[in-house]
Amino acid sequence: MTQPHLLITGASGFLGSWLCEAAQPQWQVTGLYSRQPGSDATVNWVQANLCKLEQLAPLITRLKPEAVIHLAALSNTPYCEAHPEETAKLNVDAPIALAQTCAQQQIPLIFTSSDLVFDGENSPNKETAPPYKENAPVNPQTAYGQQKAQAEAGVMAAWPQAIVARMPLMFGMGHSDSPKTAPNNFMTRLLEALKAGEPISLFHDEIRNPLSAKMAAQGLLLAVDLAINQRHQGLLHLGGPEAVSRYDLGVLLAKAQGYDPSHLQACSQDDVSFTMPRPKNVCIDCSLAHSLGFTPPSLAEQLAKH
Ligand SMILES: NC(=O)c1ccc[n+]([C@@H]2O[C@H](COP(=O)([O-])OP(=O)(O)OC[C@H]3O[C@@H](n4cnc5c(N)ncnc54)[C@H](OP(=O)(O)O)[C@@H]3O)[C@@H](O)[C@H]2O)c1
């Protein structure tokens, strides 16, 4: 039996590499990249610049996927802050154009958004405070968050059957053969400091519900299944099971990987002056995803050596 065909944009990126692996053998995967293909030889790699919007519909018509997961984005938040117009092409215009094409061709679409659409403030009103439910009002504080919020609205307007999956802070542990970590991300730097026994300061008042990219990939594949079977459409929160500070996450990582956590120091966001806003607590409530079958293991298990 031939497998159904899944198109993953941003397949060469951090989450994309985990998703390509998790999707097979159930799916035959085509992976889009812009500069360099990924290393998975079983993926059909196709080069495309998604900012060239006029090429999108012909590309989808040619590839004929049964479902699309759209990961491609420019997610470096300081870069988005400094270059809002340039980055909006990929972060806003491309997902909306893709949603229009998928709507025309009736192709199930999953678009990955971010917890940074929320402001992270502890409002006394439960509806607008973390952990945020899907219907909580967005109030992004950064250009990247604003772009994701704009794209979410545009995608859902263009293709109401699409699923907009809001992702939390992700990390790349849990792979036995070749740990895939995003270069220069928070967890990579933290792990290097732990290995070297170097002191590192971590915020005790910046709260997230992080998730391994391995589990995020499972969540996105579940979302594809839900979209295909029309069991869900619109917003879906795919966060981790626990709300932790960056400091707590560091301690958990150290313990899970067998390093001494005593080099980790807790500090406050108030001790640092930032050049751009840094939301305090953007935890997302994932009870909806849980009720639909998304049940990632504890954070300690996700961080453990396998
Ligand atoms: N990582 C996180 O913690 C996190 C948290 C919340 C949400 N998200 C969202 O999850 C998604 C995946 O994130 P990630 O961390 O895996 O991102 P990433 O590692 O930065 O990967 C970005 C991908 O986008 C592709 N891309 C860049 N410019 C392109 C263009 N003009 N045309 C086509 N493709 C282009 C890149 O291809 P090349 O490398 O070939 O240029 C790469 O495959 C993103 O939408 C991100 O906003 C991530």
The ligand as an SDF file (V2000), in Angstrom:
LIG
                    3D

 48 52  0  0  0  0  0  0  0  0999 V2000
   11.8310   26.4600   18.3290 N   0  0  0  0  0  0  0  0  0  0  0  0
   10.9350   26.8480   19.2350 C   0  0  0  0  0  0  0  0  0  0  0  0
   11.1600   26.7760   20.4660 O   0  0  0  0  0  0  0  0  0  0  0  0
    9.5800   27.3570   18.7620 C   0  0  0  0  0  0  0  0  0  0  0  0
    8.6400   27.7800   19.7310 C   0  0  0  0  0  0  0  0  0  0  0  0
    7.3680   28.1860   19.3080 C   0  0  0  0  0  0  0  0  0  0  0  0
    7.0410   28.1810   17.9490 C   0  0  0  0  0  0  0  0  0  0  0  0
    7.9770   27.7840   17.0330 N   0  0  0  0  0  0  0  0  0  0  0  0
    7.5990   27.7640   15.6090 C   0  0  0  0  0  0  0  0  0  0  0  0
    7.7760   26.4320   15.1330 O   0  0  0  0  0  0  0  0  0  0  0  0
    8.1850   26.4560   13.7600 C   0  0  0  0  0  0  0  0  0  0  0  0
    9.4860   25.6720   13.5860 C   0  0  0  0  0  0  0  0  0  0  0  0
   10.4950   26.2980   14.3890 O   0  0  0  0  0  0  0  0  0  0  0  0
   12.0290   25.8530   14.3030 P   0  0  0  0  0  0  0  0  0  0  0  0
   12.6410   26.2180   15.6120 O   0  0  0  0  0  0  0  0  0  0  0  0
   12.1280   24.4810   13.7800 O   0  0  0  0  0  0  0  0  0  0  0  0
   12.5760   26.8760   13.1770 O   0  0  0  0  0  0  0  0  0  0  0  0
   14.0170   26.8510   12.4450 P   0  0  0  0  0  0  0  0  0  0  0  0
   14.9030   25.8130   13.0060 O   0  0  0  0  0  0  0  0  0  0  0  0
   14.5010   28.2710   12.4580 O   0  0  0  0  0  0  0  0  0  0  0  0
   13.6590   26.4310   10.9660 O   0  0  0  0  0  0  0  0  0  0  0  0
   13.1180   27.3490   10.0530 C   0  0  0  0  0  0  0  0  0  0  0  0
   12.8400   26.6500    8.7420 C   0  0  0  0  0  0  0  0  0  0  0  0
   12.2650   27.6200    7.8370 O   0  0  0  0  0  0  0  0  0  0  0  0
   12.9270   27.5030    6.5790 C   0  0  0  0  0  0  0  0  0  0  0  0
   12.9130   28.7890    5.8530 N   0  0  0  0  0  0  0  0  0  0  0  0
   13.4950   29.9480    6.2340 C   0  0  0  0  0  0  0  0  0  0  0  0
   13.2930   30.8850    5.2910 N   0  0  0  0  0  0  0  0  0  0  0  0
   12.5660   30.2970    4.2900 C   0  0  0  0  0  0  0  0  0  0  0  0
   12.0360   30.7300    3.0530 C   0  0  0  0  0  0  0  0  0  0  0  0
   12.2030   31.9950    2.6160 N   0  0  0  0  0  0  0  0  0  0  0  0
   11.3680   29.8500    2.2660 N   0  0  0  0  0  0  0  0  0  0  0  0
   11.2040   28.5530    2.6830 C   0  0  0  0  0  0  0  0  0  0  0  0
   11.6540   28.0790    3.8580 N   0  0  0  0  0  0  0  0  0  0  0  0
   12.3360   28.9510    4.6490 C   0  0  0  0  0  0  0  0  0  0  0  0
   14.3530   27.1020    6.9330 C   0  0  0  0  0  0  0  0  0  0  0  0
   14.9710   26.5200    5.7970 O   0  0  0  0  0  0  0  0  0  0  0  0
   16.5680   26.7570    5.5320 P   0  0  0  0  0  0  0  0  0  0  0  0
   17.2530   26.3950    6.8180 O   0  0  0  0  0  0  0  0  0  0  0  0
   16.8720   25.8810    4.3930 O   0  0  0  0  0  0  0  0  0  0  0  0
   16.6940   28.2310    5.2360 O   0  0  0  0  0  0  0  0  0  0  0  0
   14.0890   26.0870    8.0440 C   0  0  0  0  0  0  0  0  0  0  0  0
   13.7740   24.8280    7.4950 O   0  0  0  0  0  0  0  0  0  0  0  0
    8.2850   27.9290   13.3890 C   0  0  0  0  0  0  0  0  0  0  0  0
    7.0960   28.3340   12.7670 O   0  0  0  0  0  0  0  0  0  0  0  0
    8.4520   28.6320   14.7220 C   0  0  0  0  0  0  0  0  0  0  0  0
    7.9930   29.9690   14.6680 O   0  0  0  0  0  0  0  0  0  0  0  0
    9.2300   27.3750   17.4080 C   0  0  0  0  0  0  0  0  0  0  0  0
  1  2  1  0
  2  3  2  0
  2  4  1  0
  4  5  1  0
  4 48  2  0
  5  6  2  0
  6  7  1  0
  7  8  2  0
  8  9  1  0
  8 48  1  0
  9 10  1  0
  9 46  1  0
 10 11  1  0
 11 12  1  0
 11 44  1  0
 12 13  1  0
 13 14  1  0
 14 15  2  0
 14 16  1  0
 14 17  1  0
 17 18  1  0
 18 19  2  0
 18 20  1  0
 18 21  1  0
 21 22  1  0
 22 23  1  0
 23 24  1  0
 23 42  1  0
 24 25  1  0
 25 26  1  0
 25 36  1  0
 26 27  1  0
 26 35  1  0
 27 28  2  0
 28 29  1  0
 29 30  1  0
 29 35  2  0
 30 31  1  0
 30 32  2  0
 32 33  1  0
 33 34  2  0
 34 35  1  0
 36 37  1  0
 36 42  1  0
 37 38  1  0
 38 39  2  0
 38 40  1  0
 38 41  1  0
 42 43  1  0
 44 45  1  0
 44 46  1  0
 46 47  1  0
M  CHG  2   8   1  16  -1
M  END
$$$$
